[in-house]
Amino acid sequence: MISVDEARARILRHFHPLEPEKVPILEALDRVLAEDIYSDIDIPPFANSAMDGYALRSGDTMGASRKSPVTLKVVADLAAGHTTHLKVGPGTAIRIMTGAPVPEGAGAVVRFEETSEGLRGSWGPTVEIYKEVSPRENVRPAGEDIRRGELALAKGTVLRPQELGILASLGRPEVEVIRRPRVAILATGDELVAIDEEIGPGQIRNSNEYSTAAQVMRYGGVPVRLGIARDRVEELKAKIEEGLAAKVELFLTSAGVSVGEYDVVKEVLASEGEIDFWQVNMKPGKPLAFGHIQGVPLIGLPGNPVSAMISFEQFARPAILTMLGKGPREKPEVEVIVDEEVTNSGRRGFIRAIVTRQEDGYHARAVTGPRGSGILTSMVRANALLIVPEGTTLVKAGERLRAQMLDWREGVE
């Protein structure tokens, strides 16, 4: 039986970023950029007004105030998306909207609020200016955001909505990103039935297929659902061949990796591929297998739904992120004060918990109710996993632990 850290390291040395592919930019959200993006234009491409107001020569406003306004002649009205051939000369101004090109001759913009229009709510052939305006005030120069030839986005950037906005500004409808890994998901067990089937004696519905597929999707992979394999070697082999034909980068199985007579995943790994390890010093999740089938890595998750989900977070999640080019990012962790006594098996414990933020820091308590590895509702109630170190069997109230955040909820952030 090996440690959690050793198991993760032995798994991750078999994973690397996948090759790039070109996709429409909205399909690139939360994916890793596989090319450097240089700008072939200035953004903005022209000097424009940062405010609704009047474009003018700043020198014409010298000494302007409420008591001693400067009156200018209004020679045009300029909306965003339009231009004018008229110039701003001495003693003149052009009414201008936010985003409109600053007309020739103008060096600044005064806001409506600092003119007679702002005071009266209407405008006419002249305007009174109540404020001295500095050169370039309220003017956004060409290239203020990005200059022509500049590196706008670097290879390796994770593309968020703001980066997609940059790509759109640069006229890039498609972009190269690291390909998403295809992950085969296979549940094993004679007791399983599909979720739309009636439950017979001794049977349960195949929930692991859906929780695992959802986890794969959450972290950026593409789930390839293979359904259920009965506890027979030939049936498991046939399902694995189906996954290989689908050109997957990773197999995820659930159940069949313990020490029972019908736990066939280890048997198939040993006979058809290679097995690296099959027990990890953690609870829940001790029965976890890792190996290869025809060169494709296989992580054999435990059959109990809580164990499967927690094991996925520790081992499959970093493997998927590595293939996406993001690296094996750790799940966010915070230091917490434990509000009540916690018992542990002595293995590394991952205890379902609720973390809240209080005046003196983060606090955590184990979820209430049954917490067996088959109690999936305990994962529903939890927003974190308390990490209890190996060798620790008792954590007293008031002691501090690390908590691995499953998600952030109101009262935590």
N, C-alpha and C positions, 0 to 999 in steps of 0.2 A: 504494500500500500504506500503510495507516494503522496507528497504534500500538494496542496493546491497550487502553490507557486511553481513547483517542479512540473506538475501536470500541464499548467498553462504554457510554460516555457517549451516543453517538449512538443506540444501541439503547434504552437505558433511558429516554430522553426520550419514548418512545412508550408507556410502560407506567405504569399508575396502579392503585391499589387497586380491586378489584371491589366490587359492591354487596353488602349484607348478606343473609343468609338465616337462618331459624330452624331449629335442628337439636337433636336430643337431646344431652344434655351429653356423653355418651361419644363422640359423633361430633365434638365440639368440641375434642378433645385436640390440642394444638399449633397451634390456629388462633387468629386474632386476634379479640378481643371487639369487637363493634360497638355496644355500648350500655354506659352506666354502670349498675352494679348497686348499688342501695341496699338496706340490710337493713330489713325490716319487723318484725324481732324482735331481742331480745337473744340473743347466743350466748356462753355457755350461757344458756338461758332462766330458770334458777334457780340459786341458790347451791348448790354440790354439793361432796362430799368429794373431795379429791385423793388420798386414801390409804384403805386398809383400816385401820379403827381404831375409836375411840370418839368420838362427838360429845359435847361437854361445855361447861361454862362455864369459860373460862380462869382466872377468879378462884378456882375450886375447886382448882386445882392449885398454888397458891402454896406454895413450899417443898418440893414433892414431889421425892423422890430415891430411889435404891435403898435407902439406909439408913433413909429416913423416907418411905415411900410414903403416898399419899392413897388411901383406899378410897371408891369410889362405888357406888351401887346401879344395876344395869343394868335399865332398864325396858322395853326393846324391842330387836329385832334388825331392821335395815333394809337391804334389798338394793337394788341399782340397779334402777330401773324401778318402784319402789314408794314409797309415802308412808306417813306415820303421823299419827294425830291426837294422839298423845302429845307432850308438851312436855318439854324438859330443864329441870328446876328445880334449885335448890340441892342439892348432894350426890348428883345422879343423872347418868347417862350413857346414851346409846343406841349400841349396837353398829352400825356403819355400814360399808358397802362403797363402794369407789371409784365415783364417779358418782352415788351416791344423794343425794337432796335433803337438805341440812342441816336438821334439824328445828328447829321454833320453840324459842327459848330457848338454843340452842347457839351459841357464838361461835367455836369452834375444834374441831379434830380431833387426837387423839393417836394415833400409829401403834401397831399391835399390838406392834411390837418394843419399845415403851417401856411395856408393861403386863405384868401377870401372865399374860395369855393368851399373849403372845409368849414368856414364860419357860417356861410349863408346857405350852403347846400345847393348852389347853382353856379353856373359859369357863363362867361360871355366873352366879348372881344378883348377884354383886358383882365388881368389878374393882379391882386395885391399879394406881395410876398412879405411874410412877417418874421422871417428868420434869415440870418446870414448863413449861406451854404458853403461848405468846403469843397475844394476841387475833388472830383470823382465820388462825391457823396451819393449814396444810393445807386451807384452804377456798378454793374457786374461786368468786368472786362472779359473780352474774348480769351478763352483758355484758362479762365479762373479755376475751373475744376480739373480739367485734363488738357495738357498741351499736345499738339501734333507731334508724333514720334515718341511720346512718353510711354513707358510700360504701365499700362492701366491695371492689369490683373496678372499676377505671377502664376506660373505653373505650380500646382500643388494647393492652390486656394480652394477651400470649401465654399461652394457657391450658395450664398444666401439670397433672399429677395433683393437686397441692395446691389449685389454683384450682377444679378440678372438685369437690373435697371441700367447698370453701366454697359453691359453687352448690347442692350437695346439702344442706348444712346449712341453707341459706336456703329450701329447698323449691322449687328451680328445675329442673324436669326438662328444660326446653328453654332455649336461649339464642341470641341473635343473634350471628353471627360473619360475618366476610368470606367470601364464597363462594370455593370452590376453583376455579382456572382449569382449563378443559378444553384440553388440549394435543394437537394432532394429530401423530402420528408416522408418517413415511413414508420408507421406504428405496427407493432407486432403483438400478437396474443390471440388465443382462441376465444377469449372472453369479449372481444371487441365487436361492436356493430357500428355501422354508419350512423350519422346523427339523424338521418331521416327514417331510420328503421325502428320498429317496435322492439322493446327490450324483452328478451326471453329469460328463462331461469338461468342464473349465474352469469348474465351478460351485463355489460356497461357500454355506454356510447363512447365513441372515439374522440374525446375532447382534446387529447394531446396534439392531434394533427392540426387543429385550428389554433390553439394557443401557440404552438411552435411556429406555424406559418405566419401568425401575426407578429411574433417576435422577429422573424426573418425580415418581414416587410418593414417593421419599425426601424430596423437598423440598415436598410438599404438593399437587402438581397431580394432575389426573385424566387419565391417558393415554387417548387415542383412537387406537387402532392401525388404520392404513389399509393395512397390508400392504406389498406391493412394487409399484412402478411400473417398467416396463421403460423402456429408454432411448429412448422415443418421446414426442414432445411431446404428442400427443393422449391417450396413456395417463396421462401426468403431469397433464394438465389435468383428466381425469376423476376422478382420485384427489383432486385439490385441491377439485373441486366436491363430492365426497363429504364431505370435511372441513368445507367451508363449511356444508353441510346439517346437519352435527352441531353447529353453533354453537360452534366452538372460538374461543378467544382468542389462540392462538398455533399456528403451524405449525413443526414441526421436521422437516427433511428431512436425509437423510444421503447423501453423494456427489452427483455432478452439478454441483459448483460449482468445478471446477478449470478447466484450460485445454484439456482434451481435446475431440475432435470430438463425443463423445457425452455431454458434460456439459450436460444439458438444463435443469437447474434455473434457471441464470442466464438462459437463453433464454426460458423461460416467465415468469420474473419481469419481464424487460424488455418482453415483448410483452403480457402480461396484467395486469401491475401496475406496480410501480416498484421499482427497485433502488437502494439507497443506497451500498453498497460490497461488494466481493467478495474482498478480500485483506487479511490482518492480519499485522503484522510480529511473528510468533511462530513457535516451533517446539516441538512439532508443532502443526499447526492453521492454517497459512498460508491455505489455500483456505477461506474462510468468507464466506458471502453473507448480506446482510441487506436486506430490502425488505418490500413489502406486496403481498398479493393481495386485491383487493376490500376493502381497508381492514383486513385482518387481517395482523399482523406475521408474517413468515416468517424464520426463521434457518436458513440452509443450512449444516449441519455437514459437515465433511469425511467421506469414505467410510471411511478407515482407522479401525478401532475405537478405538485409543488416541487418535488425533487428535479423534475425535468426542466421546469422554468428557471429555477435557481442555477442549475448546472449550465443551462444555456447562457445565462448572464455571465458566468465566470469563464466559459471556454468557447462557446460558439460565437458569441457576440464579438470578442476581440478578433477571432479568425475572419469573420465577415468584414469587419472594419479594416483589417489589414488588406484584404483583397480589394477593397474599395479605394485603397490608397490613403486612408485616414490614419493608419497606424493603430496598434492595439490600445486605444484609449481606455484608461481606467474609468469605471463608472464613477460619477461624482460622489465624493465622500465628505462627511463633516464629522467633527468631534462632538459627541453628545454626552450629556449627563444622564445616567440611567436612573429612572425614577422609582424603580422597584427591583427587588432581587430577581436575578436571572440565573437559572441552572443550565448547565451545558454538558454534553457527552464527554468532553475531553478532546474530541476532534475539533477542527476549526468549525465553529458554529455560524450559521447564517439564519438568524432568528427574525422572523417577520415582526415588524415593529411599526409604530407610528411616531414620526419625528415632528416636533413643533418647535417654533422659535419663541423664546421668552426673553425677559430682560437680561438675564445672566448668560444667555447663549442658547444652544440647541438642547432640547430634552428629548428623551425617547422612552417609550414603554412598549412592551410586547403586546401584540394584538390580543384582545380578549377572545374567549371561546376556545374550542379545540384547535390544536396546532399540529395535528399529524400530517405526514407528508402526502396524504390523500385528500386533505381538506383544502380544496382550491379556493373556497371563500375566504380563507385566511390571507391569501394573496390579494384578494379584492380589498380587504380591510387595511392592508399594509401600504405604506408609501416608502418603506426603507427596509433594509436588512441590517440588523445589528451583527457586527463581526466580532465573534468571541475567539481569541487566540487559542491555538492548540495547547493542550495541557491545562486549560482553565476549566474548572467544573462549576465554579460559583462566582457570580459578579454581584456585589452588594449594592444596594441603593446608594446613590451618590457618587459611585465610581464612574470613570469616563471610559468610553469605548469609541471606536470608529463606526459610523453607520454609512452603508452604501445606499445611496438614494435611488429608488426605483422610479420615482417621479416627484415633482414638486407641487404641493397643493397649497391652498390658501392657509395662511398661518405659519408657513415654513419659510417662504421667500421674504 
